[in-house]
Amino acid sequence: MNYPFWKFRIKIFVESINKGIWHAVVNSYAIPTQVVDDKTTNVSFESWPVKEIRRAKYDSKAMNIIHSSLNFDEFSRVLACTIVKKMWDLIQVTHDGTLEFRSARKNSLIQEYDTF
């Protein structure tokens, strides 16, 4: 997978469909909850406000788009993800590494250049 190319194309494709879908990719989504007797439980779908239903649809659509664009190995890697933000982050860390890793890699390349 050519990750930088794929990432750029997916972002543009998703945004062209709906900016709300891209918002779901970069911002975490959680099922609405309520506290009853000091116990947190999920709110039943029938009780969700229209805004929450729309957010859930955006999350599902984004997951569908991204799943459809992955090869088998990548698909298998993110199969257990239940929200698109976690899936996106997992793909990103797999190909870009963590922020600390990228920073260390950058410093290493600078040192190599200085040595050269």
N, C-alpha and C positions, 0 to 999 in steps of 0.2 A: 504494500500500500504506500503510495506517495502521500504521506500524511499532510504536509503543508498544502498541497494542491487540493486534496479531499476536503480538508477543513474549510478552506476558502470557498470552494464550490457549494458545500452543504450550507454554510452560513448564508450565501446569496440566495440559494434555492429556497431555503426555509423562510427567509425574510420576504421573498417575492410572493409567497403564499399568504403569509400573515405575520406581521411583526409580533403579535401576541404569542405565536408559536415559538419564535426565536427567543422571546422573553422567558418562556418555559425552559428552554435549553440552558440558559445562563443563570437562571434563578431557581432555587430549590422550591419544590411543591410538596405540600403535605396535606393529607386527607384531613378535613375539618374534625376537630375533637371537641368534647365538652367534659366538664368536671361535674360528676355527680357523687355526692357523699365521699369527697376526697379521692375519687377514683376517676382517672381519665379514660374515656371511651370514645370510639369513633362515632360521629354523627351519621345516622342512616342516610343513604343517598336521597331518599324521598324528601328529606328535610333540608337539603343543601340549597342555599340561595343561588339564583341564576349566575351570579358572578363566579361562584365556586365551580359550578358545572362547566362554565366556559373555560376556566383555568384547567380543569381536569381534561377537557377535550383537547386543549392546546398541548398538554403534556402527552396525551396518547397519540396525537397526530405527529408530534415531533419524534416520539419513539418509533413510530411506524416508518417515518421518512428515513431516519438514521439506520434502523435495522435493515431497511431495504437497500441501503447503499453499501453495506458491509460484506466482505467476503466471509467464507465459512469460519476461518480462524478468529477473525474479529468478532463475528456474531456470537461464537461460542464463549468468548471472553466476557461479553456484556449481557449474556442471556439472563442471568439472575437479577439484574438491575430492575427495580420496580418503578423508578422515576427517571426521566430523561436527564436530569442534571447529574445524577450519579453515573449514568452511562457515559455522558459526555466527559465528565471528569476522569473516569477510568480510561477512556480512549486517549485523552490528552496526557495523562501521566504515563501511560504505556509508551507513547511515541515521543513526548517532549521531556519526560521526567518531571520531578518536582521542582519547585522554585529553587531550592537549595542545590539540587543537582545541576540545573542550568547555570546557576551562578558559579559553581565550582568549575564547570566545563568552560565557561567564559574566561575565568581567571587562568585556567590552564592554557587556553589558546593564546591569551595575551602573553603569558610567560614564554610559550613556544615562539611566538613572534619576536619578542624582545631578545631571546637567545639567538634566533636566526640572524 
